[in-house]
Amino acid sequence: KRDILVNALNESRLEILPCEGTYFLLVDYSAVSTLDDVEFCQWLTQEHGVAAIPLSVFCADPFPHKLIRLCFAKKESTLLAAAERLRQL
């Protein structure tokens, strides 16, 4: 399922970072928005119906990077629908 989502996002402006042994993709969205990761995830959910997890919630110190996590433990149809929305960003 990871490969399904990665391949579906290949033509997006998002940068997929390498991941192994997890069911999350780590994604750099800096080419898409200047919002911080918490604001970006809220916007993404409210405006595009795609839920993501801001990486900063796992860090004690301020985290300036524009990184989010996307879970790919979903049905293929859900992954493809989310990827279609993300490609439009």
N, C-alpha and C positions, 0 to 999 in steps of 0.2 A: 504494500500500500504506500510505503514511502516513495517508491519509484513512480507510482501513478501520480502522486501529488507533485513530486519534483519535475517530472516530465511535463505535466500540465502547466507548471509555472515557468518553464524555460523561456517563454516569450514575454514574460512580465518584466517590470522594472525592479522587481525585488531580487535581492541577492540571497540565494540559498547557501548556507554554510554547511560544510560536511558534518554528518552525524552518523553515529553507529551505536547500536545497542540501546535504542530508545524509540519511543513512538511519538516523538516531537521533532519538527524541523525548526532549526534556528534560522531566523530570517532577518536580514538587514534591510530596513525600509527607507534608508536615508535618501534614496533617489526619488522617493514618493512624497515625503512630508518632512516638515521641520518640527512637528509636534514632538513632545517627549513621549516615551513609550506608553505610559499610562493613558495619556490623552489620546494617543493614536489608537490604542486598543478600544477605548470607549467610542471614538469616532467610527472606527471600522465596524464595530458591532451595531451602532445606532444607524449609520448611514448606508452600510453595505451588507448587513446581516451575516458577517463573518466574525466569529469569536476568536480572539487570540489572547495570549498571556504575555504581559510586559515582563521582560527579563529583570528589570530593576527590582521587582518585588522579592527577588532571591538574594539581593545584595544589601549589606549593611551601610556601605558608603554610597554617596551620590554616584549615580551610574549614567554618564552622559551619552552612552552609545545608543543608537537607534536599532535595538534588537528586540524581536518578539519571538514567541514560540507558537507554532501551529501544531495541533494534534492531528495525526493521520490515522488514529485508531477509530475510523469511521467507515460507513458504507462507501463503496466506490462512487456511487451517484452523488453522495454528499461532498466527497472530495472534489469531484469534477465540477460541481456547481459552485463550490467555494473558489476553486481555481479560476473559473470563468469571471467571477466578480473581482478577484484580485488582479487579474490581467488587465482589467479596465481602469485600474488606479493610475 
